[in-house]
Amino acid sequence: MQLDPTKPALTAPESKPLNLQYDEVLSSFAFKFNLRRCIEDHVYAAFSRSVGVANIREYEETALALLQRAGEERARFTQQRAKLTVGRCSLTL
């Protein structure tokens, strides 16, 4: 099917059903997304309280930040250690 560039793709009455479908899909997605978050909050509520966070997503963000920081520190340590290595001689820690 070839589109005529001189004509609009859809006229206003033709696009109305598509807009409604889009809104329905978007609304359904938002509902399911929020439902999933509520279920996660319920399932992990006791754990979240025990580690002092509001919800599991906050815990995951904190844990991820700590892992990234640890990785950066490990890389810095490796670089410093490599600088101390001279030829075949190296300092052992």
Secondary structure by P-SEA (a helix, b strand, c coil): ccccccccccccccaaaaaaaaaaaaaaaaaaaaaaaaaaaaaaaaaaaaaccccaaaaaaaaaaaaaaaaaaaaaaaaaaaaaccccccccc
